[in-house]
């Protein structure tokens, strides 16, 4: 039997929980302070933000999101919910970047509140709940200030955790609410299909009748949603969301590195999660413990698989981290003297670790854009506005639209599309297949159609010199010059050289090219221009 706590134990426990609440308040304040300075910034903070707005603008303008790729639009491999909501906001007059960042920020706050409410439900205490909310906010700096960016991770996380919460605490019809939320989570990001099975297994161990109802409802809702998307997009949604990602490689270093490096900053929470499951089982609540363990392990595995995906960034760690923010503080249910000290001690330690990472990165340097960053974007915008025709910019979405020009496909989306090409024996993509219709025909029909559509559209646009200028960054310029200008005919219709159509503009485009570099993500700066010869 547990022994009664001594006065010294209670005093130490109260002091530790008091410290955790103070750190939670600071973390929450820091999040809102930084976010308030970033939300309305008119240029991208991360290298795909502007292109995410370009996607949302298609919804606002009544254009299809998933379609055959063209130089004007190659869809990202992302589910549509963020673009639908942002497109509606833009239709109502909210500026594009503000709309998408606001959605991500609201989803982040919603996730933090859900985490705290869930811990309150599990423990019956406010201090662990408030600490859990603060812990999630404390991950902002560790996760490279990702919570408020114009990306879909926060939205996906809110609905996936919401599904798990509803399944456990949603009342008599919880299976129905959870099934609907599961479908919404998949529409927010298809990574949900990796996490939802674990949640289903946890539900099966907790209450098999509820789990079966959830499984039937969730599968039906997901199948209906994806089926409607497939039919209304002529199959293109399935191609981008599920077919293309299969061709992406695995980052081998993350197979083990995830567990030995990426996970290290959240080890106190992971240890707490394990402690919480043990104490629940010892208290006879093994069904609830197994459900929580399934939710947490599903989040970690989703983070792991996403991190192994080529291009997977630290932001994907937020899935497992958010689940651990629930499981860790829930360990307070232990009644022993050791637990009363260990739980708040590890919570405080987790705050200290995350705070030290954020302090080391210096948020006023790495999270907030400089005056030089804004000036570089304004100079690029002025250059695009001055061109008589459209401008194709591969590394900085949103600029063309802001200049009143047609949007263009983003370099990352084009790179993703080309992953369906065959690989050379010595490594790398076999780009020569693009010019060989017979070899293209050997690819799956949708891959053939996608590559042919993009190739023909691009070649036609270049030959007709639809673009006054093609803006490339020095980091990606060489690869894309080969792609864009390979095999083009000159103005006389005879085989020619790139100089027949476009010539490199002498000198730099910007006063300070490196200042254009996004604060987060792929390094893309120091742009140069290939300008039309007529």
Secondary structure, DSSP 8 states (H G I E B T S, - for coil): ------HHHHHHHHHHHHHHHHHHHHHHHHHHHHHHHHTT-SS-SBTTHHHHHHHHHHHHTT--SS-S-BTTB---S--SHHHHHHHHHHHTT--HHHHHHHHHHHHHHHHHHHHHHHHHHHHS-HHHHHHHHHHHHHHHHHTTT-TTSSSSHHHHHHHHHHHHHHHHHS-TTHHHHHHHHHHHHHHH-TTHHHHHHHHHHHHHHH-HHHHHHHHHHHHHHHHHHHHHHHHHTTTHHHIIIIIGGGGS-B-THHHHHIIIIITGGGHHHHHHHHHHHHHHHHTT-HHHHHHHHHHHHHHHHHHHHHHHBTT--GGGHHHHHHHHHHHHHGGGG--SHHHHHHHHHHHHHHHHHHHHHHHHH-HHHHTS--HHHHHHHHHHHHHHHHSSSEEEESS-TTHHHHTTS-----HHHHHHHHTTS-B-TTSSB-GGGGG-HHHHTTS-HHHHHHHHHHHHHHHHHHHTT-EEEEEEETTTHHHHHHHHHTT-B-TTSSB--GGGTEEE-SS-SSTTGGGGS-SBSS---SEEEEEE--
